[in-house]
Structure formats: structure tokens, C-alpha cells
Amino acid sequence: MTAPLRAAPETFARREWPRAAWYAAAYDVEVGTHLLPRTVAGASLVLFRTPSGEAHALENACWHRLLPLSEGKLLGDEVMCGYHGLRYDADGRCTFMPSQKTVNPSARVRSYPVVERHRFVWVWTGDPADADPATVPDLHWNDDPAWAGDGRLIHVDCNYKLIVDNLMDLTHETFVHGGSIGHRSVAESPFEVTHGKGTVTVTRWMIDVEAPPFWARQLEWRGAPAGTVDRWQIIHFTPPGTIAIDVGVAPTGTGAPEGDRSQGVNGFVLNTMTPESATSTHYFWAFARNYALTDQRITTLLREGVSGVFGEDEEVLAAQQRAIDAHPEKDFYNLNIDGGAMWARRLIDLMLAAEDDSYAAAGARAEREIAEHDRSDPGDGAEREVARARAEAERARAGR
């Protein structure tokens, strides 16, 4: 019998995110020579660009009387408080105080490390000395010239872990997105969960199935023959909240499960979730494809289509958060389909335990569960999963 994941009070009552992490604070086009307020992992920030084009993030509260600096003005490469005119440079040091020549040397606001990568402005909320740009999550498809796509930012009224759960278990497509990407094969097909150092992968192949509308339309754009398809969903999770999903379809029998996807259509659903508060999240997403790269019409149609799909998720997730808030005594329970989400939460727990002693028990449990799993199933099961999917398809054909 599967044990509860954890009671809701323990899962959601405490601080929910690691500090030592890169979080997407904005799309790069959002940050300009103006002051952009945004709360990232519980920290109120103001984002801006200096005349050189470099992006910066400061604590959004004046040292003097705590008015949000975003209520002030950007004067060249300095931020001026809108209350009494104190000015701060891009490093957060105060350079001017009204009616006095001497600037108090302690007058400064926190400056956060910033990296621009993959069309996002990333902010490090932990110890600045630990901010390694090499650890920014990999979403390179978003600006790789071999791919084309676009995305949006959604403000979702739920805890970021609920979005992680949603993306790690795509069986919900059958029931929530039946008119676009959903199909009964998503809920019926076998899947495999594997993990590496700091990563979780969920692999699902659907062999010889009907293409749902979202994918059938793309096959038509490619001029692919009508008929059944081999469909794949390969979900890659990087803690605490980044998920890149390798998705696509190819006409059945053209070699996609063996690695030849040339006859089909391939996309990546790019997701990175930045907690705002315990019950709200900045959800950055994009959809990238590797065909018809210069066709803006396709880019727009796909962006709008995915936006509609995520709008359906947004409603479900907000309702789930309201139910959690209304029933704090309730537990979460796990099904087989929750395997990916459970692994994702284990990795988040390990990050939290490394920086907060109050998570020591959760971290120890995660380490124990990972060790037990590795002893019992040390191999990569992706090939087994494809074989099982083929067997399921054969049985289905035999029963027609």
C-alpha cells in the first residue's frame, strides 16, 4: 500500500523553496530602462537595465523609509527613491542623500546576482558567493537557432510545487485537455521514471495511436501522411522548478522510438516556475519546434494553442490550492502516476535540507528513499518502457 506523500500542513506551511537557486525573474524583453517590481522566492525585487544594457536586481525597499524603489525613477544607471530622493547605484550602494554632503556608508540595499540566458533574466536568491552561472537551468531551445518558438508568463494562484506535480504527470491531459493534446493513450500507456544526479526523467511512448488535434495539425503542416502515430513525452526536471518536455509524434513505423524522428514533428515545452509566495507562482513557459523555423504564422498559432492549454491547467491548479487552504488537515496520497512528482519533491527536499535544519528529517527521508530505489532498480528503464509500449500496441491491434 502506497504511503501518503506528506500531510498538507507539513508540505505547504513552511518556506517552500530553496534560496540557493537561480530563478527566472522575467523574460528579457520585460526588463528595460524602467523599474520593474517583481517578487521572486518571497523577496521583493526591482529589475532594470542601465544604459549599457546590463540587467540588475535590487531589493525593492529604500534604506531610509522602506518605500519600494520601484515607485521612484531610473536616472541613468542609478535608482532614485520616489520619497526623499536617495539614489542607489547598480550594486545597491547609496550615492546621494538630500540636504547633506556625507553619505552614510551603511546606506545600501541588497543587490542580487543576475544572469541573462535562454531569453530569461535569472536571479540568484542565496549567498552571492555561491552564484555560479554554470548552474543556470538549461532551456537552450528557447534561443537556439535550430529551434523556433515563443511563450508567455502566467501568474498562477498556487504553490509552485503543484505546477511541478502537474507537469511531471501528464496523464491529466486525457481529462483536462481532451480537445487539444489529450488522448486516452496518455493515461493508458506505460511510463518509466529514472533519476540522475540532480535530475528526474519521466519517459512515455505511445505506439500506433491516433494523433490528438494539436499534433495532427502540425503533421498536416509538415505534409506527413495521415494515419496513426508513435508519440513521445520525455520530461526532464531540474530542481527546484525547471522542466523541459521533449514531445512529438511521427507516423507509426518510421523509426521514432529508435531515434529517427525525421518523418515527424518535434517540440520542446519549456517551463520554469518561480515561487512568488507560498500560494502564488510566476510560471514562465515557451514552446519551441525544429521545423518551419521562419514561419511566424506557425509560431503564433502554436503559442496561442499552448496558451489555451495552460489556461485550462491554471484553473485546475488554482482550484486545487483553494482546496488545500480550505482543508489543511487533509493528506496527499500517491498513485503510480505520481512517481515523477515524488522524485521531484525528493530533490527539492534535499536542497531545502542542505540550507535549513528544519528540513533535516525530510532530507534524510529523501536520501533513504533514493538509496533504497537505487539498490532495487539501478538501471535506466527507458528501453523497457518502449518495449512495453510496443507490446501494449500489439495487444490493442490484436483486439481490434
N, C-alpha and C positions, 0 to 999 in steps of 0.2 A: 504494500500500500504506500502511495506517494505521500510524504510528509508535507505539511504546509511550508510554503516558501518562507514566510515570516508573518507575524501578526502585523496588521496595518499600523498600529501605533509605533512599533519599533522601526518599521520600514520608512515611514514618512514623517515622524515627529522631529527627528534631529536634523542637523545640517546635512544636506543631501548630496553634496558634490565635493570632490577633491579641490583643494586650492592649487596644488602643484600640477597645473594642466594648462594647455592652450585652448582657449575658447574663441570661436568666431564671434566677433563683436558687431560686425557689419559687412555688407557687401562693399567692395572697394569704391563703387560709384556713389555710395551713400555718404562717404567721408570727403569733405571738401574744405574750402576756406570759409567755413561757418562752424558753429558749435553744435554738435550732435550729442544730446544726452542719451545714455543707454545704461541699463542695469545689467551687469554681467556677473553671474555667480554671486549674487547678493551685493555686489559692490556698485555704487552709483558712480558712473564714469562720464566724462565729457571727451568726445573724439573730435579731432580737427586735423587739418593739413597746414603746414607752414608754407610760405611762398615757394620753397624749393620743391614742394610736392610730397614731403615726408609726412606720414601719418603718425599721430601721437595720441596718447590716452592719459588723462589726468583724473585724479579724484575730483568728483563734482561737488565740492564744498569749499568755499573760501575759508582760509585760515582765520580770518578776522571775526566774522559773524555767521559763517556757515551758509550764506546764500549760495545756491547752486551756481557754479561758474557758467553753466550753460545759459543762465539768464543775463550774462554780460555780453561782451563783444570780443571778437578776434581782431587784434591790431597787429598786422604783420605776423611775426612769429611769437607773439605774446597774447595771453588771455587776460582781459581786464574784467574784474568783478563789477557787476552792474549796480552794486550798492554804494561802495565808497571808493571805487576806482583802483584798488590794489591790482598790481599786474604780476603775472607769473610767466616765466619762460617755459619752453617745451619740456624742461626737466622738472618743472614744478617749483622752482625757486622764485620767491617773491623778489621783484626788481624795483618796485616803486610802492611807496606809501604816501598818502596825501598829508600835506601840512608838516612834513618832517624830512630832513635830509638823510637821516640814518635809517637804514632798513634793518629791522630786527633779523638777525641771522637765523633764528629758528622759524621764521615765517616761510613755510613751504607747504605744498600739498603733494600727495603721493603721485609719482609717475610710474606708469605700468609699461613693461616691455611690450613692444608691438612688432609683429612681422606681417608683411603682406605676401600672401601666397594663394594660388588657385582661385583668384578673384575675391578672396575674403581678407578682411583685416582681423588678425588673430591677436588676442591679448592674453598675457600670462598673469594669473592672479596669485601665484605663490611667491616664494622668495625670489627676487630678481636675479640673485646669483645663480639660481638653478635653471634659468630660462634658456634652454637650448633650442635654437631654431630648427635643428635637425629632427626634433621630435614633433613638429607640427604635423597633424594627421594628413595622410596622403589622399588628396582629392584632385590629382593632377588632370583627370579627364575634363575638368571644368575649364581649363585653359590650354589643353594640349591641341596643337594644330591638326592632329589626326582625328579629332572629335569636334562635334559642334553641338551646341545646346544652350539652354537658358534656364533660369529658375527664379525663385522668389523667396521672400522672408514671410513667415506666418507667425503671428503671436498666438500661442495656444494656451488656454487656461487649464493647464495640468502640469504635474510634475514631469520633469524631463525623462525620468525612468519609464514612465508609461509610454512615451513615444518610442523609447528603445525596445520595450516589450512588443509594441505594435509592429515594428519593422523586423524584429528577429523572428516573428511568427507570422508568415504571410498566408496562413490558412484562412485568415479573416477576409481575404479578397473574395472568397467564394460567397460570403454572406453580406459583406459591406459594399463591395464593388462589382456586383453581378452584371451591371450594364456596361462595364468598360474593360477591366482587366481580369475580373473574376471568372472562374470556371470550376466546376465540381472537381476537376482533376487536381487542383491545388490542394484541396482538403483531403483528397483520397490517395495521393501519391506518397510514396515513402520519402524520407529525407535523412540526412546524416549530419550530425553536429560534431565538429572537430575543433581543437584549440591548439594554439601555439603560444609562444611567449608574448603575452600581452595582446592576443588576438583570439577571436572566435569566428568560425565559419560554419554557416548552415548551407548545405547543398541539396537542392531538389531538382530532379529531372522528371519531366512528364513526357513519356514517349507515345507517339502516334495519337495525339489528342486534337480536338478542334481548337483552332486559334480564336481567342476572345476578340471582340471588336477592335480594341486598341491595337492589337498586333496584326489582325487581319488587314486593317487599313494600311499599315506600314508595309506588309508584304505586297499589297497591290501597288504601292508607290515604287517598290523595287522591281515590279514586273515578275515576281515569283509565281510559280504555278499554284493554282488552287488545290486544296486538299488538306489532309491532316499534317500536323507539325510535331517536331520534337521541341519541347520548351524547357528552358532552364531558368533557375533562380539561384544565384550563388551569393550569399550575404556575408560581407566581411565587416566585422565590428572591431573598432579600436576604442578603448575606454578613454574618457568616461562617456562620450556621446557622439561618436562619428561612425556612420555606417555607409559603405559603398556597396551597392547591389548590382551585380552583373546579371543582366536579364536579356532575354531574346527568344526568338523562335526561328526554326529553319524547317523547310519541307522534310517530312519524315523520310529517313533513309539516305540523306545527303551527307551524313558524317559528322553532324554537330557533336554528339556525345563523345566521339573520338578526337575532337579538336578542330575539325574543319567546319567553320561557321560561314564560309564564303557564300553559300547559297541562301542565307537567311538575313535577318536583321538583328543587330546587337545594340544594346543600350546600357548605360550605367545610371542608376538612380542614386544621386549623391545627397547625403543627409548629414548635417551636423547640428546637434541640439545643444543650445547654450542655456543653462538654467538662469532664469531671472529671479525667481523666488521659489519657495517650496511648492507652489501651486501654479506657476506660470513659466513659460519657456519661449525663447526665441528659436524658432525652427527654420533653419536655412536649408533649402533644397534646390536641386537642379537635375535636369535630365539631359544626358549627353548621348549622341549617337555617332556611329562611324560610317555613315553613308550620306550622300547628297549634302555634302558639307556646306555648300554655298547657297542652298535653297532656304531663304529666310521664311518662306511660307510654311515649310515643314517645321522649322524651328518654332514658329509661333503656334502652329496647331498643336504640336506636342506639348509645349509649355502650358497652353490653356487646357489641354486634356488632362495632364497630370495635376494641374491646379484644381480641377474639378474633383479628381480622385482624392486628393489630400483634403479638400473641403469636407468630404464625407468622413474621413478619419478625424478631422478636427471636432466635428460634432460628437462623435463617439467618445473621444478622449476627454472632452470637457464634461460630458455626462458621467464618465467613469470617475473623474476627480470629484465631482459633486457628490457621488455616492460614497466615495472614500471619506470625504469630510463629514457626511451625514451619519456614517456608521463606523466610527473609529474603533469599535470593539471587534469588527469583523476581520477574518483572516483571508489571506490569499492562498489558493490551492493550485496545485500543478497538474497538468495533463502531459502526455508525451510531447505534444506540440510546443510546450513551454521550455523544451530543452535548451534552445539557443538563448532565450531570455534569462534562464537561470545561470548559464555560463557567463553572460554579460554582467549580471549582477555580482557574481563572484569576483570578477576582475575589478569592478567598481569598489567592492568591499575591501579588496586588497589595497587599492590606492588610498582609501579612507583610513584604513588601519595603519598605514605607513606614516601618516601625519597627525593622527588623532587617537589617543589612547582609549577614548570611549568606544571606538570601533574595534578594539582588540579582539573581542570574542567573535565578532562577525568575520574578521580577517583570519583568525585561527580556524574557524569552521570552513571558510573558503579554501584555505591551504589543505586542510584534511580531505575535503571532498575532491579537490583536484588530484591529490596524491592517490586516493582510492581509485579514481577513474583511470588514471594512467597505468596503475598496476593491472587493472582488469581489461583495459582496451587500449593498448599503446599505439595501435596503427592508425593510419589515415583511411577512413572508410569511404571515400568518395567513389572509388571503383565499385565497391559493394553496393552503394546506393544506385549507381547507374544500372548495374546488373539486376537489382530488384525492380527498378522502374521498367526495364525491358520485360522482365517476367510478368509484371502486372499487365503490361500492354498485350502480351501474348495471350494471357488468360482472358482479357477483355475481348480480343478478337475471336478467340475460340468460342466465346459465349454468345457472339452475335447471331 
